[in-house]
C-alpha cells in the first residue's frame, strides 16, 4: 500500500512537494524518476519484502518499463512461477516486480490475471506512453486531471490541487447527489470539477508524444453465469472460496490484524483464522468500537467472537471531544464529503490499530452489497417473487421479514421504486426535512442519474450489481482514506473477484431466505461461528451517537457556527429558514435530523478547508 504521483513534464521541486503530501500513505521509503517528459514519484508502505529492493519505480531488465504502484497482488507467488517459465528473472521478493513482468509478457491482459487491489502506472520509455489501471472494484483510488495539455495523476486529490495551474471549483451535480440522495463517488466525477477518478475495472493510456488520452473498461461483473447445483453444494463451494481468499490476504511480512464489529461479515473472517494455525492465532489482534449506550454497543457480540477464537481484542470508544479534535483532519484526509460519522468510528479503529503497530487489517467491506445485507433489499426479492407468480414464496418471505425486522424499509422501498421520477425527488427532499433549496433541486434534478440507477424496479441480482458499481465505491474511498491516514493497509476478502463472480451466479433465494439476509454466508459458516452470531439478525455497523453529539453544547456550537455562516447562506444550496428550524428542533429533541445536519456541516467544513481557505 503506497502513494503514487506523476505528471507529463519535468519538475523535481513540484514532484517532491506532491510526494510529501502522500507521506502518510507511504512513510517507509520513497523513490522517483524524471526525464524531459515525465515525473514519477512513489511513497512506500513496506508490506512484502521490507528491504530497499522494493523501492519504486521498479524497472524491468531492459529499462523499458517503469512501474509505480499502490496495492497488493495476492496471487503474486503463483504468477511469479508462471512468468519464470517464460524466461523472466526476478531480483526481489515483491509483488511489484511481478506486475511489471506480467505487463511485459501479457500487456493489458495481465490485469485479468491479478487477484488483488491495485492502482498503478507503467511508463513505457520506448513508446513514450503511460498505462494506468485500477482494480476490478475500485479498492485502491486513482485520480487524474487533463487540462491544457497537462496530465496529472495521483492516489489522492490534494497533490493534483497543488500542481494544477487553475483554481479548483466545486462540482455542483456531485453536491446535489450528496445532499439529496446521500450518493457520491459513483461516477468518474469527484466533488472537484475537472478532477476525475479512473473508474473501477478501467485502464487509461496517455500518449506523451501527441497527448492523446483514452480510457477503456477491462472488467465488469458477469451476470450471465448460472449456478446449477444445490444450495448445499453452493455453500461448500463458497466456504472454500472464502477461506482461500483469506489465505491469500494473509501473505505479509508485517503483522496482520482485523476490524471486528461483531457482525456476521467480520466475525466470519475472524473465525476462519483458526483454520490457519498458531502462526496467526497466537499473535492476532482485533480492533473494535464500543459504546456505553446499549442501543449502539456491539461489545457483547465482539466478546463472544473473541472468547470463541481466543484472540486479543482492543477497544476504543469515540467521544464528542474526539470528534471536535479530529474533525478537520478527518475531512481533510477524506478530501470529499461523506454521509455520516460511522466514518469517524472507522477512523478511530484505524488510529487504535496504528497505536498497536499493526500495518495490515482484514475487514468485511463488500459483504452487504454482495449478499443483500440491508433490509431494504427484500423489496427486490418480494417483487421478484410476484413477477414470477411464486405466491407462496412471496407470502413466506414477507412473513419471515416481519418476524426478523421491526423496520419497514423493504415496504417503503417498494413504494419508492414505484413512484414517478418527480415524486422520488420530492420524497427524498421531504425525507431530509425540505432543507435543500428548491431552486437548487430544479437546477440539477434532470442532470442526476441516481434515481434511474438505484430506484428502478429490477430483480435482486441486478439491484446488488447496481450497489456494487454505484454505491460500494464510496465505502471503499472512505476506508482507503481512513486506513492510509494511519499508514495501514486494509484487505477485503469479500472482494476477491472469484467470490464476487460466484455469488452473482446464485439464485436470489441463496442470499435472502425466510427473512434472513446473507443466507449462504450464515449457513456456510454455521460450524465455526458462535451461536450468538449465527442467530443474530440486528445490523449496526460502526454506529456512533451523533444524534446526541449534535445536542452537545460544544459540538452543537461548532456545527451552528459552521452551517449558519454568512458564506454558507450565499451558496444557494439550503433553505436557511427551514435549516434553522430543523437544527433548533433537533437540539430540543423534537425530531431526529442527524443525517442531513451532518451532511450540511460536512459540506460546509469541506468548503472552508478546500475553497474558502478559512481552515488550515
C-alpha positions in Angstrom: 0.0 0.0 0.0 1.5 3.3 -1.1 1.0 6.6 -2.7 1.8 7.4 -6.3 2.0 10.7 -8.2 3.0 11.6 -11.8 2.7 14.3 -14.5 3.9 14.8 -18.1 6.7 17.3 -17.6 9.9 17.5 -15.6 9.9 19.4 -12.3 11.7 17.8 -9.3 10.7 20.5 -6.9 7.0 20.2 -7.6 7.2 16.4 -7.5 8.9 16.3 -4.1 6.2 18.7 -2.7 3.5 16.5 -4.1 5.2 13.4 -2.7 5.4 15.0 0.7 1.6 15.3 0.7 1.4 11.5 0.4 3.7 10.7 3.2 1.0 9.1 5.4 0.3 6.6 2.6 4.0 5.6 2.4 6.2 6.5 5.4 8.8 3.7 5.0 10.6 4.7 1.8 10.3 6.8 -1.4 11.6 6.9 -4.9 11.2 9.0 -8.1 12.1 9.1 -11.7 12.3 12.1 -14.1 13.2 12.8 -17.7 12.3 15.6 -20.0 8.7 14.4 -20.5 7.7 12.7 -17.3 7.9 13.0 -13.5 7.0 9.9 -11.4 7.0 9.7 -7.6 6.3 6.9 -5.1 5.8 6.8 -1.3 6.1 3.3 0.1 4.4 1.4 2.9 6.5 -1.7 3.1 4.4 -4.8 3.5 6.1 -7.5 1.3 9.9 -7.7 1.0 10.8 -5.0 3.5 14.2 -4.4 2.0 15.2 -1.4 -0.2 14.9 -3.8 -3.2 11.2 -2.9 -3.1 11.9 0.8 -3.8 9.9 2.2 -6.7 9.9 2.9 -9.6 10.5 -0.8 -10.3 12.4 -1.1 -13.7 12.4 -4.1 -16.0 15.7 -5.7 -17.1 15.7 -3.9 -20.4 15.0 -0.5 -18.8 11.9 0.0 -20.9 9.1 -0.2 -18.3 9.0 1.9 -15.1 6.3 1.0 -12.5 4.9 2.9 -9.6 2.1 1.1 -7.8 -0.3 1.2 -4.9 -1.9 -2.0 -3.6 -1.3 -5.8 -3.4 -1.4 -8.6 -5.9 -2.3 -11.5 -3.6 -1.6 -14.3 -6.1 1.9 -12.8 -7.0 3.7 -16.0 -5.9 1.8 -18.2 -8.4 2.1 -15.6 -11.1 5.8 -15.3 -10.5 6.3 -19.0 -11.0 4.3 -18.8 -14.3 6.4 -15.9 -15.5 9.7 -17.7 -14.7 8.6 -20.3 -17.3 8.7 -17.6 -19.9 12.2 -16.8 -19.0 11.7 -13.7 -16.8 14.2 -13.3 -14.0 13.4 -11.7 -10.7 15.7 -9.8 -8.3 13.2 -9.0 -5.5 10.5 -10.8 -3.5 8.0 -8.1 -4.2 4.6 -8.3 -5.9 5.6 -5.0 -7.7 8.2 -6.8 -9.8 5.5 -9.4 -10.8 3.3 -6.6 -12.1 6.0 -5.2 -14.4 6.9 -8.6 -15.9 3.3 -9.6 -16.2 2.6 -6.4 -18.2 5.7 -7.1 -20.3 4.5 -10.6 -21.0 0.8 -10.2 -21.5 0.2 -6.5 -21.9 -3.3 -5.3 -21.0 -4.4 -8.9 -20.5 -2.2 -9.1 -17.4 -5.0 -7.3 -15.5 -7.3 -10.3 -15.7 -4.7 -12.5 -14.1 -4.3 -10.3 -11.0 -6.2 -11.2 -7.8 -5.8 -8.1 -5.7 -6.4 -4.4 -5.2 -4.3 -2.0 -7.2 -3.8 1.3 -8.9 -0.6 1.6 -10.9 1.2 3.4 -13.7 3.6 1.8 -16.1 5.7 4.2 -18.1 6.8 2.8 -21.5 10.1 4.5 -22.2 10.2 3.2 -25.8 6.7 4.1 -27.0 6.5 7.1 -24.6 3.2 6.1 -23.1 1.7 5.9 -19.7 -0.5 2.9 -18.8 -2.7 3.4 -15.7 -5.0 0.8 -14.3 -7.4 0.3 -11.4 -8.6 -2.9 -9.8 -11.9 -4.6 -10.6 -14.0 -3.0 -7.8 -12.0 0.2 -7.0 -10.5 -0.7 -3.7 -7.5 1.5 -4.4 -8.1 5.1 -5.7 -6.6 6.8 -8.7 -7.4 10.4 -9.6 -6.3 12.4 -12.7 -6.7 15.8 -14.4 -6.0 16.6 -18.0 -6.2 20.2 -18.9 -4.3 22.4 -21.4 -2.1 19.6 -22.4 -1.0 18.8 -18.8 -1.8 15.4 -17.4 -1.5 14.7 -13.7 -2.4 11.6 -11.7 -2.2 10.7 -8.1 -3.5 8.4 -5.3 -5.1 11.4 -3.7 -6.7 14.7 -4.8 -4.7 17.1 -2.8 -1.4 16.7 -4.8 -3.4 17.4 -8.0 -4.8 20.6 -6.4 -1.2 21.6 -5.6 0.1 21.0 -9.1 -2.8 22.2 -11.2 -2.4 25.6 -12.8 -6.0 26.6 -12.3 -8.2 27.1 -9.2 -10.5 24.2 -8.4 -14.2 24.6 -8.5 -16.9 22.5 -6.7 -18.8 20.1 -8.8 -22.4 21.1 -8.4 -24.0 17.9 -9.5 -21.9 15.9 -7.1 -23.0 18.2 -4.3 -26.6 17.8 -5.4 -26.5 14.0 -5.3 -24.8 14.1 -2.0 -27.3 16.4 -0.3 -30.5 15.0 -1.9 -29.6 11.3 -2.3 -26.6 10.7 0.0 -25.0 9.3 -3.1 -21.4 10.1 -4.2 -18.3 8.6 -5.9 -20.5 6.6 -8.3 -19.1 8.1 -11.5 -15.8 9.5 -12.8 -16.7 12.9 -11.4 -15.3 13.9 -8.0 -16.5 16.8 -5.9 -13.8 18.9 -7.7 -14.8 20.0 -11.2 -12.2 18.8 -13.7 -10.6 16.2 -11.4 -11.7 12.7 -12.2 -11.5 9.3 -10.7 -10.5 6.4 -13.0 -13.4 4.1 -12.6 -13.1 0.6 -11.2 -12.2 -2.0 -13.7 -10.9 0.6 -16.2 -7.5 1.5 -17.6 -6.1 4.7 -19.1 -3.5 5.2 -21.8 -1.8 8.6 -22.2 0.4 9.2 -25.2 3.2 11.5 -24.1 4.0 12.5 -27.7 0.7 13.6 -29.1 -1.1 14.0 -25.7 -3.9 11.7 -26.6 -5.8 10.2 -23.7 -8.1 7.1 -23.9 -9.9 5.1 -21.3 -11.4 1.6 -21.6 -13.2 -0.8 -19.3 -11.3 -4.1 -18.8 -13.7 -5.7 -16.3 -17.4 -6.0 -15.4 -19.1 -8.4 -13.1 -20.5 -11.2 -15.3 -24.3 -11.6 -14.9 -24.9 -14.4 -17.3 -23.5 -17.3 -15.3 -26.0 -19.6 -13.6 -25.2 -22.0 -10.7 -26.8 -25.3 -11.5 -26.1 -27.1 -8.2 -27.8 -27.4 -4.9 -27.7 -24.9 -2.0 -25.6 -27.4 0.0 -23.0 -27.6 -2.9 -23.0 -23.9 -3.3 -22.5 -23.4 0.5 -19.5 -25.8 0.4 -18.0 -24.1 -2.6 -18.4 -20.6 -1.1 -16.8 -21.8 2.1 -13.7 -23.0 0.1 -13.5 -19.7 -1.9 -13.9 -17.6 1.2 -11.2 -19.5 3.1 -8.8 -19.2 0.2 -9.5 -15.5 -0.2 -8.4 -15.1 3.5 -5.4 -17.3 3.0 -4.1 -15.1 0.1 -4.7 -12.0 2.2 -2.5 -13.3 5.0 0.6 -13.0 2.8 2.6 -10.4 4.5 6.0 -9.7 6.1 4.4 -7.5 8.8 1.8 -8.1 11.5 -1.8 -8.5 10.4 -4.9 -7.7 12.5 -8.6 -7.3 11.8 -11.5 -5.0 12.3 -14.2 -6.7 14.3 -17.7 -5.2 14.7 -19.4 -8.3 16.0 -21.4 -8.5 12.8 -21.6 -11.6 10.5 -19.0 -10.4 8.0 -16.1 -9.5 10.2 -16.9 -12.4 12.6 -16.8 -14.9 9.7 -13.3 -13.6 8.8 -12.0 -13.8 12.4 -13.5 -17.3 13.0 -11.9 -18.6 9.8 -8.4 -17.6 11.0 -8.3 -20.6 13.3 -8.0 -22.7 10.2 -4.5 -21.3 9.5 -2.8 -22.5 12.7 -1.0 -20.8 15.6 1.3 -18.7 13.3 -1.6 -16.3 13.0 -3.8 -17.0 16.0 -1.2 -16.7 18.7 -0.4 -13.0 17.8 -3.6 -11.9 16.1 -5.2 -8.7 17.3 -8.7 -7.4 16.6 -9.8 -3.8 16.8 -13.3 -2.6 17.7 -15.5 0.4 18.5 -17.7 0.1 21.6 -20.1 2.5 23.4 -21.8 2.8 26.8 -25.1 3.2 25.1 -26.5 -0.4 24.7 -28.6 0.6 21.6 -25.4 1.1 19.6 -22.9 -1.0 21.5 -21.8 -4.3 19.9 -19.4 -5.4 22.6 -21.5 -8.5 23.7 -21.1 -9.9 20.1 -17.5 -8.8 19.8 -16.6 -10.5 23.1 -18.4 -13.6 22.1 -16.2 -13.9 19.0 -13.0 -13.2 20.9 -13.8 -15.8 23.5 -14.7 -18.3 20.8 -11.5 -17.8 18.9 -9.2 -16.9 21.9 -7.9 -13.7 20.3 -6.8 -10.5 21.8 -9.2 -7.7 21.4 -8.5 -4.0 21.6 -11.3 -1.4 22.0 -11.9 2.3 21.6 -14.9 4.5 22.5 -15.0 7.6 20.4 -16.3 10.7 22.2 -17.7 14.0 21.2 -14.3 15.5 22.3 -12.5 13.2 19.9 -14.8 14.3 17.1 -14.2 18.0 17.8 -10.4 17.4 18.0 -10.2 15.3 14.8 -13.0 16.5 12.5 -10.9 18.9 10.5 -8.1 16.4 9.9 -10.7 13.7 9.1 -12.5 15.8 6.5 -9.1 17.0 5.1 -7.9 13.4 4.7 -11.2 12.2 3.2 -10.9 15.0 0.6 -14.6 14.7 -0.3 -17.7 14.9 1.9 -19.2 11.8 3.4 -22.6 10.8 4.7 -22.1 10.2 8.5 -19.9 9.6 11.4 -19.6 5.9 11.0 -16.6 7.0 9.0 -15.3 8.7 12.2 -15.8 5.4 14.1 -13.8 3.6 11.4 -11.1 6.4 11.7 -10.8 5.7 15.4 -10.4 2.0 14.8 -7.5 2.7 12.3 -5.9 5.0 14.9 -6.1 2.3 17.5 -4.5 -0.3 15.2 -1.8 2.2 14.4 -1.1 2.7 18.1 -0.5 -1.1 18.4 1.9 -1.1 15.4 -0.4 -3.2 13.1 0.1 -2.3 9.4 -2.4 -4.7 7.8 -6.0 -5.1 8.7 -8.6 -7.5 7.3 -12.1 -6.1 7.0 -15.5 -7.2 5.9 -16.3 -4.5 3.4 -18.4 -5.6 0.5 -20.3 -8.3 2.2 -23.5 -6.3 2.5 -23.5 -5.3 -1.2 -22.8 -8.8 -2.4 -25.2 -10.7 -0.1 -28.1 -8.3 0.4 -27.1 -7.3 3.9 -29.6 -4.4 4.2 -33.3 -5.0 5.0 -34.4 -2.9 2.0 -33.0 -5.5 -0.4 -36.1 -7.6 0.5 -38.1 -5.2 -1.6 -36.5 -6.6 -4.8 -37.0 -10.2 -3.6 -40.7 -9.6 -2.9 -41.2 -8.0 -6.4 -39.2 -10.8 -8.0 -41.5 -13.4 -6.4 -44.6 -11.6 -7.5 -43.3 -11.2 -11.1 -42.6 -15.0 -11.2 -46.0 -15.7 -9.7 -44.4 -17.5 -6.8 -47.2 -16.5 -4.5 -46.5 -19.0 -1.6 -42.8 -17.9 -1.5 -43.9 -14.3 -1.7 -46.0 -14.5 1.5 -43.4 -16.7 3.1 -40.7 -14.1 2.6 -43.0 -11.3 3.9 -43.8 -13.3 7.0 -40.1 -14.0 7.6 -39.2 -10.4 7.1 -41.8 -9.1 9.5 -40.6 -11.7 12.1 -37.0 -10.6 11.9 -37.2 -6.8 11.2 -39.1 -4.2 13.1 -38.3 -1.6 10.4 -40.5 -1.2 7.3 -37.5 -0.5 5.0 -38.5 -3.1 2.4 -42.1 -1.9 2.1 -41.0 1.7 1.9 -38.5 0.8 -0.8 -41.3 -0.8 -2.8 -43.3 2.4 -2.7 -40.2 4.5 -3.7 -39.4 2.1 -6.6 -42.9 2.6 -8.0 -43.0 6.4 -7.7 -42.6 8.5 -10.9 -39.3 10.3 -11.2 -40.6 13.7 -10.0 -42.2 12.2 -6.9 -39.0 10.4 -6.0 -37.2 13.7 -5.9 -40.0 15.2 -3.7 -39.9 12.2 -1.4 -36.1 12.5 -0.9 -36.4 16.2 -0.2 -39.1 15.7 2.4 -37.1 12.8 3.9 -34.4 15.4 4.6 -36.9 17.9 6.1 -37.0 20.0 2.9 -33.9 22.0 3.9 -32.5 21.8 0.3 -33.2 24.9 -1.7 -36.0 24.3 -4.3 -34.2 26.2 -7.0 -31.1 24.2 -6.4 -33.2 21.0 -6.8 -34.8 22.3 -10.0 -31.4 23.3 -11.5 -29.9 19.8 -11.2 -32.7 17.3 -10.8 -32.6 16.4 -14.5 -28.8 16.0 -14.6 -28.7 13.4 -11.8 -28.8 9.8 -12.9 -29.2 8.4 -9.4 -33.0 7.7 -9.4 -32.8 5.7 -12.7 -29.7 3.7 -11.4 -30.7 2.9 -7.9 -34.5 3.3 -7.6 -35.9 1.4 -10.5 -37.7 -1.9 -10.4 -35.4 -4.8 -11.1 -34.5 -8.2 -9.8 -32.3 -8.8 -6.7 -29.2 -9.7 -8.6 -29.3 -6.5 -10.7 -30.0 -4.4 -7.6 -27.0 -5.9 -6.0 -25.0 -5.3 -9.1 -26.0 -1.6 -9.1 -24.9 -1.4 -5.4 -21.6 -2.9 -6.3 -21.0 -0.5 -9.1 -22.5 2.7 -7.8 -22.7 2.5 -4.0 -19.7 0.4 -2.9 -17.1 2.9 -4.3 -18.0 5.5 -1.7 -17.4 3.0 1.1 -14.1 1.9 -0.5 -13.0 5.5 -0.8 -13.8 6.2 2.8 -12.0 3.1 4.0 -8.9 3.7 1.9 -8.6 7.3 3.1 -9.1 6.3 6.7 -6.7 3.4 6.8 -4.0 5.2 4.8 -4.2 8.2 7.1 -2.6 5.9 9.7 -0.4 4.0 7.3 -2.5 0.9 7.4 -3.3 -1.4 4.5 -6.9 -2.7 4.6 -7.5 -6.0 2.9 -11.0 -7.1 1.9 -11.6 -10.9 1.5 -15.2 -10.5 0.3 -14.0 -8.6 -2.7 -11.9 -11.5 -4.1 -13.2 -11.5 -7.6 -13.8 -15.3 -7.5 -16.2 -14.8 -4.6 -18.0 -11.9 -6.3 -18.5 -13.8 -9.6 -19.6 -16.9 -7.8 -22.2 -15.1 -5.7 -23.6 -13.4 -8.8 -24.2 -16.8 -10.3 -26.5 -17.8 -7.5 -30.3 -17.5 -7.3 -31.8 -14.9 -5.1 -33.1 -17.5 -2.6 -29.5 -18.4 -1.7 -28.9 -14.8 -0.5 -32.2 -13.8 1.1 -34.3 -16.6 2.5 -37.2 -16.6 5.0 -36.5 -13.1 6.2 -32.8 -13.8 6.7 -30.1 -11.8 4.9 -26.8 -13.3 3.8 -28.3 -16.8 3.9 -25.5 -18.7 2.2 -22.8 -16.9 4.3 -24.6 -17.8 7.5 -25.1 -21.5 6.6 -21.6 -22.0 5.2 -20.1 -20.5 8.4 -22.5 -22.2 10.8 -20.0 -24.7 12.1 -17.3 -22.1 13.1 -19.4 -19.2 14.2 -20.6 -18.7 17.8 -24.3 -19.5 18.2 -25.0 -15.9 19.2 -23.5 -14.5 16.0 -25.2 -17.2 13.8 -28.6 -16.3 15.2 -28.1 -12.5 15.1 -30.4 -10.5 12.8 -29.8 -7.0 14.0 -27.3 -5.0 11.9 -25.5 -1.9 13.2 -22.1 -1.4 11.6 -19.8 1.2 13.2 -22.7 3.3 14.7 -22.0 6.5 16.7 -24.1 8.6 19.0 -24.1 11.5 16.5 -27.7 12.4 17.3 -26.6 13.2 20.9 -23.3 14.7 19.8 -25.2 17.4 17.8 -27.1 18.2 21.0 -23.8 18.6 22.9 -23.2 22.2 23.7 -19.6 22.2 22.4 -20.1 20.4 19.2 -23.5 21.9 18.6 -21.9 25.3 18.8 -19.2 24.3 16.3 -21.9 23.0 13.9 -24.1 26.1 14.4 -21.3 28.5 13.6 -20.4 26.4 10.5 -23.7 25.8 8.8 -25.1 29.3 9.5 -22.1 31.3 8.5 -22.5 34.2 6.2 -20.7 32.3 3.4 -22.9 29.2 3.7 -26.0 31.3 3.3 -24.8 32.6 -0.1 -24.2 29.2 -1.6 -27.7 28.6 -2.8 -27.9 25.0 -1.5 -30.1 25.4 1.5 -33.5 26.8 2.6 -31.9 28.6 5.5 -35.1 29.3 7.5 -36.0 25.7 7.3 -32.5 24.6 8.2 -32.5 26.8 11.3 -35.9 25.4 12.3 -34.7 21.8 11.9 -31.5 22.4 13.7 -33.3 24.0 16.7 -35.9 21.2 16.9 -33.2 18.6 16.7 -31.4 20.3 19.7 -34.7 20.3 21.5 -35.3 16.6 20.9 -38.4 17.3 18.9 -37.1 15.4 15.8 -34.1 13.5 14.6 -32.4 15.3 11.7 -29.0 13.7 12.4 -28.1 12.8 8.8 -29.0 15.9 7.0 -27.4 18.2 9.7 -24.2 16.2 9.4 -24.2 16.4 5.6 -24.6 20.2 5.6 -21.9 20.6 8.3 -19.5 18.2 6.5 -20.1 20.0 3.2 -19.5 23.5 4.8 -16.4 22.3 6.5 -15.1 20.9 3.2 -15.7 24.3 1.6 -13.8 26.0 4.4 -10.8 23.7 4.0 -10.6 23.4 0.2 -12.1 26.6 -1.2 -12.7 29.3 1.4 -9.3 28.8 2.9 -10.6 29.7 6.4 -9.3 26.5 8.0 -5.7 25.3 7.6 
